[in-house]
Amino acid sequence: EGHLVLLPGGAGEEGTADAAEAARRAAAVAEEHGLPVVACQAWQLLGLLSRDQGFDEADACLERMLAVSERHQLAAWRTEALVRLGANAFLRTGDATRLAAARTAAGELGALALTQTVDGLIAMNAVLCGDWEKARATVDRSVDAAARVRNLSAHRYLLLADATLAAHQGRRRERDAALLRFRRAGGEDSLLVPLQRGLCLAVGALLDEDRPGALDHLEAAVAWERERPSLYFLGGRWGLLPLLRALDGTGDTADHRAALASHGAQLAWNKLFLGMADAVHRGRGGDAAGAAEAVRSALRTGEAFPLARHLALRLVAEAAVADG
């Protein structure tokens, strides 16, 4: 039942907290009574729900799942834990090393669906890191195969990675074709909508120098997230949107501090844009030296993401000239 709160139109934040508490009780009872599969299921769900409490908490749940699976020699559940830990690692750092190891483990196990799921994550990581060839090859390897075996969640994610790849390359026709497939696969009724609106469409709009369009997409992503539990933190709410609001004067330092306090601020992609927002606020406050250091720090944080670095510099350039 806990998984129901993850569906669009689910029970919201209160329902998520209740589901997390129920899952934690289930995990404790299952471990006490020697039901390792049930325990792994509960810890897996908690690993998702606990992202709202921070990625340290989420990883702690997944490490517990990994320990249970290894203790009871549950190879499939061990691989699931490795995949989710790898996904969190790439979100926090941009490094896909653990994801690659998880894919190897899934392949050795013969877990086709899980391998396709990891390919979606690897493809999106490659997009963010500007490795277009790797992203293209990974999508092509698994997107249609996932559809054939009705692995719908992986198929949707791979389609979104495909659309995001095209958007980040400025290929609007290819982006729109991939988004049409995404829509037909039910993607706009899934939890991927914030990524579609923010990571794909808003970034694409900014590359087209369309800031109003980007803001529209980001605001739509935030509105969507307010009504549902959010499992994906790269939709722009905790990074790109605070930067755009800082630039247009609708976001102040209090808003910026609130964004920094969010769990999404732990992710490397978001840290880059939040660092640039900090630079904008410092520059407008007359702290030119502090603004320059904030830019340097942000660029170091976002070293894995070349397109995002260039985009961020383009966005703050005019403010830098105006504010010194």
Secondary structure, 3 states (H helix, E strand, C coil): CHHHHHCCCCCHHHHHHHHHHHHHHHHHHHHHCCCHHHHHHHHHHHHHHHHHHCHHHHHHHHHHHHHHHHHCCCHHHHHHHHHHHHHHHHHHHCCCHHHHHHHHHHHHHCCHHHHHHHHHHHHHHHHHCCCHHHHHHHHHHHHHHHHHCCCHHHHHHHHHHHHHHHHHCCCHHHHHHHHHHHHHCCHHHCCCHHHHHHHHHHHHHHHCCCHHHHHHHHHHHHHHHHCCCCCCCCCCCCCHHHHHHHHHCCCCHHHHHHHHCCHHHHCHHHHHHHHHHHHHHHHHCCCHHHHHHHHHHHHHHCCCCHHHHHHHHHHHHHHHHHHC
